Amino acid sequence: MKPQWPKPWKEFFVPIYGGRVYIFQSRQKVEAARVYLGSSIKSSTENGICEHLVNKETGNSIYVVGWYEKKLTTLIHEFGHMSFFIMDHAG
């Protein structure tokens, strides 16, 4: 049975550069997204995480943000990582 895509807290399209951002508020949902996308990276114990993954079926970039403790400073920190991933991917 194919894994199910978890429902994100928020999601949005990245204009100009492409890709979609999915924000999850639990480690379990981040792990489910990783399994769905076939990532072998294991969950961390940090307060948040940001990963650039690729949907193997469509080839589209996906930016998974885990925001676990729900502090604004953590979300801003993870968005910093996301912006670096987007710029690296876009060239």
Stockholm file with secondary structure:
# STOCKHOLM 1.0

chainA/1-91         MKPQWPKPWKEFFVPIYGGRVYIFQSRQKVEAARVYLGSSIKSSTENGICEHLVNKETGNSIYVVGWYEKKLTTLIHEFGHMSFFIMDHAG
#=GR chainA/1-91 SS CCCCCCCCSEEEECTTTCCEEEEESSHHHHHHHHHHHTCCCCCCSSSEEEEEEECTTTCCEEEEEEECSCCHHHHHHHHHHHHHHHHHHHC
#=GC SS_cons        CCCCCCCCSEEEECTTTCCEEEEESSHHHHHHHHHHHTCCCCCCSSSEEEEEEECTTTCCEEEEEEECSCCHHHHHHHHHHHHHHHHHHHC
//
